[in-house]
Amino acid sequence: MRDIYAKDSVALLRSQGIDFARNAVAGVSSLHFAKLAAASGLLFNKSLTWVTFHGAYDIGYLVKILTWGVLPKSLEEFLVLVKELFGGNTYDVKHVMRFCNGLYGCLEKVADTLQVD
């Protein structure tokens, strides 16, 4: 069974130089990546803070790779796994922006508004 994917996202990645055929042959396997991530100290580390921008799919993909399987069926189970894997300090700036007056748009616009380089 093939994974579901967004055709426009794949097209964007290809336009940015991602060579999927090459990665399939010469890239790092998901299993090897999961083992390296587990040994790195980045996982299960409550002293780290993970920050994404519109990163729910990225976090979901990482959870799938790191657990070597299928994602949980419920949001509650998924959030428990995210908390366990990433230490409980995971934030999505795009989501946080919904609660901040005057913050909207892409990451670059938000950085400009907040005067962050």
C-alpha positions, 0 to 999 in steps of 0.5 A, a space after each residue: 500500500 502506498 502512502 497518501 500524499 499531496 501532489 502539489 506538495 510533491 511538485 513543490 519539492 521537486 521544483 526545489 530540487 528534491 530527487 525522489 528517485 535518487 533518495 529512494 536508492 541513496 537516501 537514509 532509510 526510515 528505520 536507520 533515521 529512527 535509530 539515529 534520532 533515538 540515539 541522538 538525545 533529541 527524543 524523550 528530552 523534556 529540556 528541549 522545545 520543538 517549534 514548527 510553523 504549520 508543522 502538524 504533518 511534519 510531526 505526524 510523519 516523524 511520529 510514524 517513522 519513530 514508532 515504525 508503524 501506523 499513526 494512532 487512530 485518535 487525536 488523543 493517542 497521537 498527542 500522547 505519543 507526541 508528548 512522549 517522543 518530543 518531551 511535551 514542549 512542542 509548539 506550532 507558531 501558525 497555531 499560536 498566531 491564531 491567538 495573537 492580534 496582528 499576526 498572520 501570514 507566512 513565517 517571513 511576515 510573522 518574523 518581520 512583524 516581530 522583528 526577528 531575523 
